Structures are given as C-alpha cells and as structure tokens.
C-alpha cells in the first residue's frame, strides 16, 4: 500500500506551500505521492506548462506529484479533475465531468454543500466520486454523514461511484492528518489513477480506516453526527466573534487564525 494525499493546493493557485515545500512536508509524513489540484481559474497555457513541468521534475522513485485541477462550476460547485490539466470553456458541472472523462482523469465533486444535494441528484452525468470528507470544510474530527447519504443514493444509479477523502490543503498551519492508502506497486500516474478508479484504496486518520465504497457503519456515522453538531455550534460562535470584530473595525489576529486552522 502506498500512502499519499488527495486534493492539495500549491502556490500555483492559492496554497501557502510551493511544490518543493509540499514534497518535503509529505515525504516527512511517510507519503509517496500527492494528487495536486490547483484551481483551474489560476492558469493560462504557459503557466499550465510550468505546473506540469515542475510536478514532473520534483517526481522520482521516492515521491510522485500527479498534477490535476479543481474546476469552479455553476453556483460555485467544485469538481476535481485528478490527473487532468486541460482548461475547459464551460461552467456546466456535467460537461466538466464529461471533459475529465475524455482526458481519462477521475472526476470528484469536492466538498458539496448540503444545499447542493438535491441539485446533484438531478445530474444525468455523474462523477467518478464524491468527496465525503474534506478536512478543510468538514473539519479534522468528523465527516458529514449527510454527504455519505448523498453518495449512497447516487450509488443506486452508479454502483461504482467512489468515496474520496481530501485534505484540501491550503495553509501551512492547516491540519493534514487525513491520508489515502492505495493498493499500488509504484506511484506512477497511470497506476495510481487506475487503482483509485477501481476503488483499491482507503482513507486513514490515525487508527481510523474508511473505505472507498463509503459503506460506513451506522454507529460511526452517529458518532460523526454528534461531533459535527458540536463543530457547527463552535463555528457559529467563532463566526459571531468575527462579525463583532468586523463591526468594531478589527480583524482576527493571525496567531488565533492559525490555531483555528488547526482545529477546523
């Protein structure tokens, strides 16, 4: 099994880490690969070529970068294109999914908002996966059970729809303890994408292991729901504090922001 990271950002878009820094961060964590998904809107053709070249130049037998893009679609729905570095001319999420398939990449709807669930269920073209735990949006302690339920409903139409787990790493002080273990002999792009597409992976966070099927035991989902309820209340309190500071013409001090990014 190879340990790696899905859904991370670099200074090519809005990440704090350069690709060279990400390599050292992930190597020190025992990783052998990272699927980078910088925001498509940050690129032009020349910058894309530099991105591909740097990912290749920083890859070797110890560690591989697999370059990809995160596409912003209608209503700010985000679709990850793992292994895809082509720009698109549409914001229609279903068309973006089809474009990713044409490039032989893996399409994953990233951190879907609860309000988007009914809309996503109307899609005639479904992605290859749903990101059911994004440790930036959902927090470091629990996924949203509602996203698991969405995945399960969509699997009734597409049984091989996979559950994906992403760090969505942007900030240097952000938590980064959600990893993906892939059954793969070598961290090449073709091998990794094939294994991910076939569901030959699981997420790990400490002793916790979560399957690519998204079939998570009900007691664990109930525990996640309790944690998410506490998190929502804490986020609401933090949001109220930020709004009060804003009305007073103040901002949250940088050290406090850094600590909050470790929590959420």
C-alpha positions in Angstrom: 0.0 0.0 0.0 1.2 3.5 -0.9 0.4 6.4 1.4 -0.4 9.7 -0.1 -2.6 12.9 -0.2 -5.6 13.7 -2.3 -6.7 17.3 -3.0 -3.9 19.7 -2.2 -3.0 23.2 -3.4 0.3 25.0 -4.1 1.5 28.5 -4.8 0.4 27.9 -8.4 -3.1 28.9 -7.1 -4.0 29.8 -3.6 -1.8 27.5 -1.5 0.8 28.6 1.0 3.3 25.8 0.1 5.4 25.7 -3.1 5.5 22.3 -4.8 9.0 21.8 -3.5 7.9 22.5 0.1 4.9 20.1 -0.3 7.2 17.4 -1.4 9.3 17.7 1.8 6.2 18.0 4.0 4.6 14.9 2.6 7.8 12.9 2.5 8.3 13.6 6.2 4.8 12.2 6.8 5.8 8.9 5.0 3.9 9.7 1.8 5.0 8.6 -1.7 2.5 10.6 -3.8 0.3 13.7 -3.8 -2.5 14.5 -6.3 -2.3 18.2 -6.6 -5.5 20.1 -7.7 -4.7 23.7 -8.1 -7.6 26.0 -9.2 -8.1 25.9 -13.0 -9.0 29.6 -12.9 -5.4 30.5 -11.9 -3.9 29.2 -15.1 -3.2 30.2 -18.6 -1.5 27.8 -21.1 2.1 28.9 -20.3 1.5 28.6 -16.5 0.0 25.2 -17.0 3.1 24.0 -18.9 5.3 25.2 -16.0 3.0 23.4 -13.5 3.2 20.1 -15.4 7.0 20.5 -15.8 7.6 21.3 -12.1 5.4 18.4 -11.0 7.4 16.1 -13.2 10.8 17.5 -12.2 10.0 17.0 -8.5 8.9 13.4 -9.0 11.2 10.4 -8.6 11.3 6.9 -7.2 10.7 8.2 -3.7 7.8 10.6 -4.4 5.4 11.5 -7.2 3.3 14.5 -7.9 0.2 13.8 -10.1 -1.0 17.2 -11.4 -4.7 17.9 -11.7 -7.1 20.8 -11.5 -10.1 22.0 -9.4 -12.8 23.5 -11.6 -15.3 26.0 -10.4 -18.7 25.4 -11.9 -22.1 27.0 -11.7 -23.1 28.1 -8.2 -19.5 27.6 -7.1 -19.8 23.9 -7.2 -16.3 22.5 -7.4 -15.2 19.4 -9.4 -11.8 17.9 -9.0 -10.1 16.5 -12.1 -7.5 14.1 -10.8 -4.8 13.6 -13.4 -6.3 16.3 -15.8 -4.5 19.5 -16.7 -6.7 20.8 -19.5 -8.6 24.0 -19.2 -12.3 24.0 -20.1 -14.6 26.6 -21.5 -17.8 25.7 -19.6 -19.1 26.0 -16.0 -21.7 23.3 -16.5 -20.6 20.7 -14.0 -21.9 17.8 -16.0 -20.0 19.0 -19.0 -16.9 19.4 -16.9 -17.3 15.8 -15.7 -17.5 14.7 -19.3 -14.4 16.7 -20.2 -12.5 15.0 -17.4 -13.6 11.6 -18.6 -12.5 12.4 -22.1 -9.0 13.2 -20.7 -9.0 9.8 -18.9 -9.0 11.5 -15.5 -11.0 11.0 -12.4 -13.9 13.4 -11.6 -14.8 14.0 -8.0 -17.3 16.5 -6.7 -15.4 18.3 -3.9 -16.9 19.3 -0.5 -20.5 19.5 -1.8 -22.7 21.9 0.2 -25.8 20.4 1.9 -27.9 22.8 -0.2 -26.5 21.3 -3.4 -27.5 17.7 -2.7 -30.9 17.8 -4.4 -29.3 19.5 -7.5 -26.5 17.0 -7.7 -29.1 14.2 -7.6 -30.6 15.6 -10.8 -27.4 15.2 -12.8 -27.7 12.8 -15.7 -23.9 12.6 -15.9 -22.5 11.5 -12.5 -18.9 11.9 -11.5 -16.5 9.1 -10.5 -16.7 10.1 -6.9 -17.9 12.3 -4.1 -15.5 13.8 -1.6 -17.3 12.7 1.6 -14.6 14.0 3.9 -12.8 17.2 3.2 -10.8 18.1 6.3 -10.7 21.8 5.4 -14.5 22.2 5.0 -15.8 19.4 7.3 -13.1 19.8 10.0 -10.5 17.4 11.2 -12.6 15.3 13.5 -15.6 14.1 11.5 -17.1 13.9 8.1 -20.7 15.0 7.4 -23.0 11.9 7.5 -25.3 13.7 5.0 -22.6 13.5 2.4 -22.4 9.8 2.9 -26.1 9.5 2.4 -25.8 11.5 -0.8 -23.1 9.1 -2.0 -25.3 6.1 -1.2 -28.3 7.5 -3.0 -26.2 8.2 -6.1 -24.7 4.7 -5.9 -28.2 3.3 -6.6 -27.7 4.7 -10.1 -24.0 4.2 -10.4 -22.8 1.4 -8.1 -19.1 2.1 -8.7 -19.2 5.7 -7.5 -16.4 6.0 -5.0 -16.0 7.8 -1.7 -13.0 10.1 -1.7 -11.2 11.8 1.2 -9.2 15.0 0.7 -7.1 17.4 2.8 -7.8 20.4 0.6 -4.5 21.7 1.9 -4.0 25.5 1.5 -2.4 26.8 4.7 0.8 25.9 6.4 -0.9 25.7 9.8 -3.8 23.6 8.5 -4.4 20.1 9.8 -3.1 17.5 7.4 -3.6 14.1 9.0 -6.2 12.6 6.6 -4.3 10.3 4.2 -5.2 7.9 1.5 -3.7 4.4 1.2 -3.7 3.0 -2.3 -3.1 -0.6 -3.4 -0.4 0.1 -6.0 3.1 -1.2 -6.8 4.5 2.1 -8.0 3.4 5.8 -7.6 3.1 6.4 -11.3 0.2 8.4 -12.6 -1.3 5.6 -14.6 -1.0 3.1 -11.7 -2.4 5.5 -9.1 -5.3 6.6 -11.2 -6.2 3.1 -12.2 -6.2 2.0 -8.5 -8.3 5.0 -7.5 -10.8 4.4 -10.3 -11.2 0.7 -9.2 -11.7 1.6 -5.6 -8.4 0.0 -4.4 -7.8 2.4 -1.6 -9.0 3.5 1.8 -8.6 6.7 3.9 -6.7 6.6 7.2 -6.7 9.1 10.0 -4.8 7.7 12.9 -6.3 4.3 13.7 -9.4 5.1 11.7 -9.8 3.5 8.3 -12.6 4.5 5.9 -13.4 2.5 2.7 -13.6 3.7 -0.9 -17.2 2.3 -1.0 -18.3 4.8 1.6 -20.1 2.0 3.5 -19.5 3.3 7.0 -21.1 1.6 10.0 -24.1 3.3 11.4 -22.7 3.7 15.0 -19.6 5.5 13.5 -21.9 7.8 11.4 -23.9 8.6 14.6 -20.7 9.5 16.3 -19.7 11.7 13.4 -23.1 13.4 13.6 -22.6 14.3 17.3 -19.1 15.7 16.6 -20.4 17.7 13.6 -23.2 19.1 15.8 -20.6 20.4 18.3 -18.5 21.7 15.5 -21.4 23.6 14.0 -22.1 25.3 17.3 -18.4 26.2 17.7 -18.2 27.5 14.2 -21.3 29.6 14.8 -19.7 31.1 17.9 -16.4 31.8 16.1 -18.4 33.4 13.2 -20.3 35.6 15.7 -17.0 36.7 17.2 -15.5 37.5 13.8 -18.6 39.5 12.8 -18.4 41.5 16.1 -14.7 42.3 15.4 -15.6 43.4 11.9 -18.3 45.8 13.2 -15.6 47.2 15.5 -13.2 47.7 12.6 -10.9 44.9 13.9 -9.8 41.6 12.5 -8.9 38.2 14.0 -5.2 38.2 15.0 -3.0 36.0 12.8 -1.9 33.6 15.7 -5.6 32.9 16.5 -6.4 32.3 12.9 -3.5 29.8 12.7 -4.8 28.0 15.7 -8.4 27.9 14.3 -7.0 26.3 11.1 -5.5 23.5 13.2 -9.0 22.9 14.7 -11.2 23.2 11.6 
